[in-house]
Amino acid sequence: MTYRIAADLVVLTHFMFVLFVVFGALLALRWPRVILLHLPAAVWGALIEFQGWICPLTPLENRLRSLGGQAGYAGGFVEHYLLPLLYPAGLTRTVQLTLAAAVVAVNGLLYALVWFKWRRTRSR
């Protein structure tokens, strides 16, 4: 049971990291220092997708599930709602590259907003 909870926490952390990678620049509109954390996270997230690497959290989660005697993702909120978002069915290399491009595009647009806001505030 402890390993299952730990695996669920890893999935939740993974999901929160993905949200931060995609939308973290929005936080920079309010708290500019977030950029220091977000830019490396966004680069890492895009690299994972562009290179087809496996995030280190995935093997950790699988190991914890294995230690907890689980073979699959049956039952529970985390398994049912969050896992399909992190590990979509039919994930192909093309889909990965599209996701990576989307991460770069969304963050480019958001950082353009951050930059324009910063310029406007400085000019006042």
Backbone as JSON Lines, residues from 0, in Angstrom:
{"i":0,"aa":"M","n":[0.83,-1.19,0.0],"ca":[0.0,0.0,0.0],"c":[0.87,1.26,0.0]}
{"i":1,"aa":"T","n":[1.97,1.26,0.73],"ca":[2.86,2.41,0.78],"c":[3.48,2.67,-0.59]}
{"i":2,"aa":"Y","n":[3.88,1.61,-1.29],"ca":[4.47,1.78,-2.62],"c":[3.45,2.33,-3.6]}
{"i":3,"aa":"R","n":[2.21,1.89,-3.47],"ca":[1.17,2.39,-4.37],"c":[0.95,3.88,-4.14]}
{"i":4,"aa":"I","n":[0.92,4.3,-2.9],"ca":[0.76,5.72,-2.59],"c":[1.95,6.51,-3.12]}
{"i":5,"aa":"A","n":[3.14,5.97,-2.93],"ca":[4.34,6.64,-3.46],"c":[4.28,6.74,-4.98]}
{"i":6,"aa":"A","n":[3.83,5.68,-5.66],"ca":[3.7,5.71,-7.12],"c":[2.66,6.75,-7.54]}
{"i":7,"aa":"D","n":[1.55,6.83,-6.81],"ca":[0.53,7.83,-7.11],"c":[1.09,9.24,-6.93]}
{"i":8,"aa":"L","n":[1.9,9.45,-5.92],"ca":[2.52,10.76,-5.7],"c":[3.49,11.1,-6.83]}
{"i":9,"aa":"V","n":[4.2,10.1,-7.33],"ca":[5.1,10.33,-8.46],"c":[4.3,10.75,-9.69]}
{"i":10,"aa":"V","n":[3.17,10.07,-9.95],"ca":[2.32,10.43,-11.08],"c":[1.78,11.84,-10.91]}
{"i":11,"aa":"L","n":[1.33,12.17,-9.72],"ca":[0.82,13.52,-9.46],"c":[1.92,14.56,-9.67]}
{"i":12,"aa":"T","n":[3.11,14.29,-9.18],"ca":[4.26,15.19,-9.39],"c":[4.55,15.33,-10.87]}
{"i":13,"aa":"H","n":[4.54,14.21,-11.58],"ca":[4.79,14.21,-13.02],"c":[3.76,15.1,-13.73]}
{"i":14,"aa":"F","n":[2.5,14.94,-13.38],"ca":[1.43,15.73,-13.98],"c":[1.6,17.21,-13.69]}
{"i":15,"aa":"M","n":[1.92,17.55,-12.44],"ca":[2.13,18.95,-12.07],"c":[3.33,19.54,-12.83]}
{"i":16,"aa":"F","n":[4.37,18.73,-13.01],"ca":[5.54,19.19,-13.77],"c":[5.16,19.48,-15.22]}
{"i":17,"aa":"V","n":[4.36,18.6,-15.82],"ca":[3.92,18.8,-17.2],"c":[3.11,20.1,-17.29]}
{"i":18,"aa":"L","n":[2.22,20.34,-16.36],"ca":[1.46,21.59,-16.35],"c":[2.38,22.8,-16.21]}
{"i":19,"aa":"F","n":[3.39,22.68,-15.36],"ca":[4.35,23.77,-15.17],"c":[5.14,24.02,-16.45]}
{"i":20,"aa":"V","n":[5.53,22.95,-17.12],"ca":[6.29,23.1,-18.38],"c":[5.44,23.85,-19.41]}
{"i":21,"aa":"V","n":[4.18,23.48,-19.53],"ca":[3.32,24.07,-20.55],"c":[2.85,25.47,-20.17]}
{"i":22,"aa":"F","n":[2.48,25.67,-18.93],"ca":[1.84,26.93,-18.54],"c":[2.61,27.76,-17.52]}
{"i":23,"aa":"G","n":[3.8,27.34,-17.17],"ca":[4.58,28.05,-16.14],"c":[4.88,29.49,-16.48]}
{"i":24,"aa":"A","n":[4.96,29.8,-17.75],"ca":[5.23,31.19,-18.14],"c":[4.11,32.12,-17.68]}
{"i":25,"aa":"L","n":[2.91,31.6,-17.51],"ca":[1.82,32.43,-16.98],"c":[2.14,32.92,-15.57]}
{"i":26,"aa":"L","n":[2.81,32.08,-14.8],"ca":[3.2,32.49,-13.45],"c":[4.22,33.63,-13.51]}
{"i":27,"aa":"A","n":[5.02,33.65,-14.56],"ca":[6.03,34.7,-14.71],"c":[5.39,36.07,-14.96]}
{"i":28,"aa":"L","n":[4.16,36.09,-15.43],"ca":[3.46,37.37,-15.58],"c":[3.28,38.04,-14.23]}
{"i":29,"aa":"R","n":[3.06,37.23,-13.22],"ca":[2.86,37.76,-11.86],"c":[4.15,37.77,-11.06]}
{"i":30,"aa":"W","n":[4.93,36.72,-11.17],"ca":[6.17,36.57,-10.42],"c":[7.33,36.32,-11.39]}
{"i":31,"aa":"P","n":[7.99,37.37,-11.85],"ca":[9.03,37.22,-12.88],"c":[10.17,36.25,-12.51]}
{"i":32,"aa":"R","n":[10.47,36.09,-11.26],"ca":[11.56,35.19,-10.88],"c":[11.26,33.72,-11.16]}
{"i":33,"aa":"V","n":[10.01,33.41,-11.41],"ca":[9.62,32.05,-11.77],"c":[10.33,31.62,-13.06]}
{"i":34,"aa":"I","n":[10.7,32.61,-13.87],"ca":[11.4,32.32,-15.13],"c":[12.65,31.49,-14.87]}
{"i":35,"aa":"L","n":[13.33,31.76,-13.76],"ca":[14.56,31.02,-13.42],"c":[14.3,29.53,-13.22]}
{"i":36,"aa":"L","n":[13.12,29.17,-12.8],"ca":[12.75,27.76,-12.65],"c":[12.08,27.23,-13.92]}
{"i":37,"aa":"H","n":[11.27,28.08,-14.53],"ca":[10.47,27.6,-15.64],"c":[11.28,27.34,-16.91]}
{"i":38,"aa":"L","n":[12.18,28.23,-17.25],"ca":[12.92,28.03,-18.5],"c":[13.67,26.69,-18.54]}
{"i":39,"aa":"P","n":[14.41,26.34,-17.49],"ca":[15.05,25.01,-17.53],"c":[14.04,23.87,-17.59]}
{"i":40,"aa":"A","n":[12.91,24.01,-16.88],"ca":[11.88,22.97,-16.91],"c":[11.28,22.85,-18.31]}
{"i":41,"aa":"A","n":[11.03,23.98,-18.96],"ca":[10.45,23.97,-20.31],"c":[11.44,23.37,-21.31]}
{"i":42,"aa":"V","n":[12.7,23.71,-21.17],"ca":[13.72,23.14,-22.06],"c":[13.79,21.63,-21.85]}
{"i":43,"aa":"W","n":[13.79,21.19,-20.61],"ca":[13.82,19.76,-20.3],"c":[12.61,19.06,-20.9]}
{"i":44,"aa":"G","n":[11.42,19.62,-20.68],"ca":[10.2,19.01,-21.21],"c":[10.21,18.91,-22.72]}
{"i":45,"aa":"A","n":[10.67,19.96,-23.39],"ca":[10.74,19.93,-24.85],"c":[11.79,18.91,-25.31]}
{"i":46,"aa":"L","n":[12.93,18.87,-24.63],"ca":[13.97,17.9,-25.0],"c":[13.49,16.46,-24.87]}
{"i":47,"aa":"I","n":[12.77,16.18,-23.79],"ca":[12.23,14.84,-23.58],"c":[11.39,14.43,-24.79]}
{"i":48,"aa":"E","n":[10.54,15.35,-25.24],"ca":[9.66,15.04,-26.37],"c":[10.42,15.01,-27.7]}
{"i":49,"aa":"F","n":[11.25,16.03,-27.95],"ca":[11.98,16.08,-29.22],"c":[12.92,14.89,-29.4]}
{"i":50,"aa":"Q","n":[13.57,14.48,-28.32],"ca":[14.55,13.4,-28.39],"c":[13.92,12.01,-28.22]}
{"i":51,"aa":"G","n":[12.67,11.96,-27.77],"ca":[12.03,10.67,-27.55],"c":[12.55,9.97,-26.31]}
{"i":52,"aa":"W","n":[13.09,10.74,-25.38],"ca":[13.61,10.17,-24.14],"c":[12.45,9.8,-23.22]}
{"i":53,"aa":"I","n":[12.77,9.04,-22.2],"ca":[11.79,8.69,-21.17],"c":[12.11,9.52,-19.94]}
{"i":54,"aa":"C","n":[11.11,10.2,-19.43],"ca":[11.3,11.0,-18.22],"c":[11.7,10.08,-17.07]}
{"i":55,"aa":"P","n":[12.66,10.48,-16.24],"ca":[13.09,9.64,-15.12],"c":[11.98,9.3,-14.13]}
{"i":56,"aa":"L","n":[10.92,10.09,-14.12],"ca":[9.82,9.79,-13.21],"c":[9.05,8.55,-13.63]}
{"i":57,"aa":"T","n":[9.04,8.24,-14.92],"ca":[8.3,7.08,-15.41],"c":[8.87,5.77,-14.87]}
{"i":58,"aa":"P","n":[10.18,5.51,-15.02],"ca":[10.71,4.26,-14.44],"c":[10.57,4.21,-12.91]}
{"i":59,"aa":"L","n":[10.68,5.38,-12.27],"ca":[10.5,5.41,-10.81],"c":[9.09,4.97,-10.44]}
{"i":60,"aa":"E","n":[8.12,5.51,-11.14],"ca":[6.74,5.12,-10.87],"c":[6.52,3.63,-11.13]}
{"i":61,"aa":"N","n":[7.02,3.14,-12.25],"ca":[6.86,1.73,-12.57],"c":[7.52,0.84,-11.53]}
{"i":62,"aa":"R","n":[8.68,1.24,-11.06],"ca":[9.39,0.46,-10.03],"c":[8.57,0.43,-8.73]}
{"i":63,"aa":"L","n":[8.04,1.58,-8.34],"ca":[7.23,1.63,-7.12],"c":[5.98,0.77,-7.26]}
{"i":64,"aa":"R","n":[5.36,0.8,-8.42],"ca":[4.18,-0.05,-8.64],"c":[4.56,-1.52,-8.56]}
{"i":65,"aa":"S","n":[5.69,-1.86,-9.14],"ca":[6.17,-3.24,-9.1],"c":[6.42,-3.68,-7.65]}
{"i":66,"aa":"L","n":[7.08,-2.81,-6.88],"ca":[7.34,-3.12,-5.48],"c":[6.05,-3.26,-4.68]}
{"i":67,"aa":"G","n":[5.02,-2.53,-5.12],"ca":[3.73,-2.6,-4.45],"c":[2.87,-3.75,-4.95]}
{"i":68,"aa":"G","n":[3.42,-4.57,-5.85],"ca":[2.68,-5.72,-6.35],"c":[1.65,-5.4,-7.41]}
{"i":69,"aa":"Q","n":[1.77,-4.23,-8.04],"ca":[0.82,-3.86,-9.09],"c":[1.44,-4.11,-10.45]}
{"i":70,"aa":"A","n":[0.63,-4.6,-11.35],"ca":[1.1,-4.8,-12.72],"c":[0.54,-3.74,-13.65]}
{"i":71,"aa":"G","n":[-0.61,-3.18,-13.29],"ca":[-1.25,-2.22,-14.17],"c":[-1.72,-1.0,-13.43]}
{"i":72,"aa":"Y","n":[-2.6,-0.26,-14.08],"ca":[-3.1,0.98,-13.52],"c":[-4.59,0.93,-13.22]}
{"i":73,"aa":"A","n":[-5.06,-0.17,-12.73],"ca":[-6.5,-0.31,-12.45],"c":[-6.88,0.43,-11.18]}
{"i":74,"aa":"G","n":[-8.06,1.05,-11.2],"ca":[-8.64,1.66,-10.01],"c":[-8.0,2.98,-9.61]}
{"i":75,"aa":"G","n":[-8.7,3.72,-8.81],"ca":[-8.18,4.95,-8.24],"c":[-8.26,6.15,-9.16]}
{"i":76,"aa":"F","n":[-8.38,7.32,-8.57],"ca":[-8.46,8.57,-9.31],"c":[-7.21,8.83,-10.12]}
{"i":77,"aa":"V","n":[-6.07,8.69,-9.5],"ca":[-4.8,9.0,-10.16],"c":[-4.63,8.14,-11.4]}
{"i":78,"aa":"E","n":[-4.84,6.84,-11.25],"ca":[-4.66,5.94,-12.39],"c":[-5.67,6.2,-13.5]}
{"i":79,"aa":"H","n":[-6.89,6.47,-13.1],"ca":[-7.96,6.61,-14.1],"c":[-7.93,7.95,-14.84]}
{"i":80,"aa":"Y","n":[-7.64,9.05,-14.13],"ca":[-7.73,10.38,-14.74],"c":[-6.4,10.99,-15.15]}
{"i":81,"aa":"L","n":[-5.35,10.76,-14.38],"ca":[-4.08,11.42,-14.68],"c":[-3.18,10.61,-15.61]}
{"i":82,"aa":"L","n":[-3.16,9.31,-15.44],"ca":[-2.27,8.5,-16.27],"c":[-2.55,8.62,-17.77]}
{"i":83,"aa":"P","n":[-3.82,8.63,-18.21],"ca":[-4.05,8.79,-19.66],"c":[-3.54,10.13,-20.21]}
{"i":84,"aa":"L","n":[-3.48,11.14,-19.36],"ca":[-2.93,12.42,-19.82],"c":[-1.42,12.36,-19.97]}
{"i":85,"aa":"L","n":[-0.76,11.63,-19.07],"ca":[0.7,11.51,-19.13],"c":[1.16,10.46,-20.12]}
{"i":86,"aa":"Y","n":[0.39,9.41,-20.27],"ca":[0.77,8.31,-21.15],"c":[-0.37,8.01,-22.12]}
{"i":87,"aa":"P","n":[-0.63,8.9,-23.09],"ca":[-1.77,8.69,-23.99],"c":[-1.6,7.45,-24.85]}
{"i":88,"aa":"A","n":[-2.73,6.81,-25.14],"ca":[-2.71,5.64,-26.02],"c":[-2.33,6.09,-27.42]}
{"i":89,"aa":"G","n":[-1.59,5.27,-28.12],"ca":[-1.2,5.59,-29.49],"c":[-0.15,6.68,-29.6]}
{"i":90,"aa":"L","n":[0.65,6.85,-28.55],"ca":[1.7,7.86,-28.57],"c":[2.77,7.45,-29.58]}
{"i":91,"aa":"T","n":[2.83,8.17,-30.67],"ca":[3.81,7.88,-31.72],"c":[4.88,8.96,-31.71]}
{"i":92,"aa":"R","n":[5.9,8.75,-32.49],"ca":[6.98,9.73,-32.6],"c":[6.44,11.05,-33.16]}
{"i":93,"aa":"T","n":[5.52,10.98,-34.1],"ca":[4.92,12.18,-34.67],"c":[4.14,12.96,-33.62]}
{"i":94,"aa":"V","n":[3.4,12.22,-32.79],"ca":[2.64,12.88,-31.72],"c":[3.61,13.52,-30.74]}
{"i":95,"aa":"Q","n":[4.71,12.84,-30.39],"ca":[5.7,13.4,-29.48],"c":[6.28,14.7,-30.04]}
{"i":96,"aa":"L","n":[6.63,14.7,-31.31],"ca":[7.19,15.9,-31.93],"c":[6.16,17.03,-31.98]}
{"i":97,"aa":"T","n":[4.91,16.69,-32.21],"ca":[3.85,17.68,-32.2],"c":[3.68,18.28,-30.81]}
{"i":98,"aa":"L","n":[3.72,17.42,-29.78],"ca":[3.63,17.91,-28.4],"c":[4.8,18.83,-28.07]}
{"i":99,"aa":"A","n":[5.99,18.44,-28.48],"ca":[7.17,19.28,-28.23],"c":[7.03,20.62,-28.91]}
{"i":100,"aa":"A","n":[6.57,20.62,-30.15],"ca":[6.38,21.88,-30.88],"c":[5.32,22.74,-30.2]}
{"i":101,"aa":"A","n":[4.28,22.1,-29.68],"ca":[3.23,22.83,-28.97],"c":[3.78,23.47,-27.69]}
{"i":102,"aa":"V","n":[4.62,22.74,-26.97],"ca":[5.25,23.28,-25.75],"c":[6.07,24.51,-26.1]}
{"i":103,"aa":"V","n":[6.86,24.41,-27.16],"ca":[7.7,25.54,-27.57],"c":[6.83,26.71,-28.01]}
{"i":104,"aa":"A","n":[5.78,26.45,-28.8],"ca":[4.91,27.52,-29.29],"c":[4.16,28.21,-28.16]}
{"i":105,"aa":"V","n":[3.56,27.42,-27.27],"ca":[2.8,28.0,-26.15],"c":[3.73,28.85,-25.28]}
{"i":106,"aa":"N","n":[4.9,28.31,-24.97],"ca":[5.83,29.07,-24.13],"c":[6.37,30.29,-24.86]}
{"i":107,"aa":"G","n":[6.59,30.2,-26.16],"ca":[7.02,31.37,-26.91],"c":[6.0,32.49,-26.84]}
{"i":108,"aa":"L","n":[4.73,32.14,-27.01],"ca":[3.66,33.14,-26.92],"c":[3.56,33.73,-25.51]}
{"i":109,"aa":"L","n":[3.64,32.86,-24.52],"ca":[3.52,33.34,-23.14],"c":[4.7,34.22,-22.75]}
{"i":110,"aa":"Y","n":[5.89,33.85,-23.18],"ca":[7.05,34.68,-22.87],"c":[7.03,35.99,-23.65]}
{"i":111,"aa":"A","n":[6.41,36.02,-24.81],"ca":[6.21,37.28,-25.52],"c":[5.32,38.2,-24.68]}
{"i":112,"aa":"L","n":[4.28,37.64,-24.08],"ca":[3.43,38.43,-23.17],"c":[4.21,38.95,-21.98]}
{"i":113,"aa":"V","n":[5.04,38.07,-21.39],"ca":[5.87,38.48,-20.26],"c":[6.79,39.63,-20.67]}
{"i":114,"aa":"W","n":[7.41,39.51,-21.83],"ca":[8.34,40.52,-22.3],"c":[7.63,41.85,-22.55]}
{"i":115,"aa":"F","n":[6.46,41.81,-23.21],"ca":[5.71,43.04,-23.46],"c":[5.25,43.69,-22.15]}
{"i":116,"aa":"K","n":[4.83,42.89,-21.2],"ca":[4.43,43.44,-19.9],"c":[5.62,44.08,-19.22]}
{"i":117,"aa":"W","n":[6.76,43.41,-19.27],"ca":[7.97,43.94,-18.64],"c":[8.38,45.27,-19.29]}
{"i":118,"aa":"R","n":[8.33,45.33,-20.62],"ca":[8.68,46.57,-21.34],"c":[7.72,47.7,-21.0]}
{"i":119,"aa":"R","n":[6.44,47.37,-20.93],"ca":[5.44,48.39,-20.61],"c":[5.65,48.93,-19.2]}
{"i":120,"aa":"T","n":[5.95,48.07,-18.26],"ca":[6.17,48.48,-16.87],"c":[7.44,49.31,-16.75]}
{"i":121,"aa":"R","n":[8.47,48.95,-17.48],"ca":[9.73,49.7,-17.43],"c":[9.62,51.07,-18.05]}
{"i":122,"aa":"S","n":[8.79,51.21,-19.06],"ca":[8.67,52.5,-19.75],"c":[7.86,53.51,-18.93]}
{"i":123,"aa":"R","n":[7.17,53.05,-17.92],"ca":[6.36,53.97,-17.09],"c":[7.17,54.6,-16.04]}
